[in-house]
Amino acid sequence: MKGRFSGVLSKEEEFLDKYVFYDLEDLNDGFDSPSIKYFSKDDFEKILDRAEFYGLKIFGIEPWPDRQFFNVRVYEEYDTSADNPEWYRDAYDRFLEEGVTSYFSATYGVPENLLKKFLI
């Protein structure tokens, strides 16, 4: 995504802020680029629910427990499409099984039809 570096939100960022991240706490207090949002376990579960509801794409999930890189999982590893909730829920569950409980981030894609429908 682009936009945050230029000071102007892209349409995708605007959609995500308004419809996906709207009541969640961004844990990024400056330890990473301001364009990357990090969330607690509970908040990230809400994001996954909302992503599934809207049919968003999640290209990758990258947790940073203790503000240190842990691992990344991407949809290509699952041989499926980025908007298939089975891949991102499995990836998330695997991170939980590995003991990760916070500082989850992801890369998202918002379908053009949603941008047209919700951001007139």
N, C-alpha and C positions, 0 to 999 in steps of 0.2 A: 504494500500500500504506500501511497505517497501522500503528501499534503501537510503533515505535521511539521516537516522541516521548513516548509514555505510559509507557515503560519495560517494557511487556508486549508480547511478540511476537505478531503476528497469526498465524493458522494458516498463511497463505501464506508469511509470513516464516520460520516454523518449518520448513515443508517445504523451502523454498529453502536455508536454512542447513544442514539435515540431509542433503538428497539432491542438491543441486546445487553449493553453494559449499563443501562440507565439507573439502576439502584444498587450497583455493585461497587466494592472498594478496590481501586487500583493500588496494589501494594508496591508499585514502582515509586520509591521515594527519591529517585535520582541515581540509583545504582546502575541503571542501564539507560539507553536512549529513551527520551520522553515519548517517542512514538510506539514503544512496546509496553503493553499493559500486562500486569501480572495479577493473578487472583488466587484466593484461598481455595481449598478443596470445595467447600460449600458453594462459593460463588461460581467456581468453574463448572460445577454440576448444573447450575442454572444456565450457564452459557451453552452447555451441550444440549440441554432441553430446548432452549430457544433456537439454537442452530438447527435442530431437527424440525422444530415447528415451522420455521421459515424456509427450510430446504437450503440452508447456507452450505457453502463448501468450507471444509477445514482441511488445509493442505498439510499442516504439521502441528504437532504438540511438542512443546519444549519446556519442561519444568526446570527451575533453578532453585532447588531447596538450599537454604542457607546462603542464598544469593550467589551460588556457584553453579556453573553448568553441570547438569546431570546426564541428560541424554535427549535425543530427539527421535520421534517416530513420525513417519510421513505416510500418506495414503498409498503411495506407490508400493510400499512394503506389503500391502494387503491385496494387491492386484484388484483394485476396485476404484470406483469414482470418489472424488473428494467430498461429495455430498451424501455418501452412504454412511448413516450413523453407526452401522456395525463396526466399521474400522475405527472411528474415533472413540467410541465407547470402549472397545477392546483395548486400544492403546492406553486410554486413561486408566482402565482397571488394572492393566499391567503395571503402570507407574505406581498405583496405590499398593499393589502387592509387593512392589520393591521398596516400599516405605516412604514414598514421596507424599507429603500431605499439604504442601503449599507452594506458592510461587509458580503457578501454571500459566504459560502463555501459549498462544497459537497464532497461526497465520490463516486468515479468513478470506473467503470470496463471497461476494453478494451478487446473486443473479440480476441481470439487467432488468428483468420484469419487476423485481421487487423495488429497485431504485425508481423506476417509472411510476409504480403504483403508490409508493409511500412518500416519495420526495418530489412533490410537484413544484 
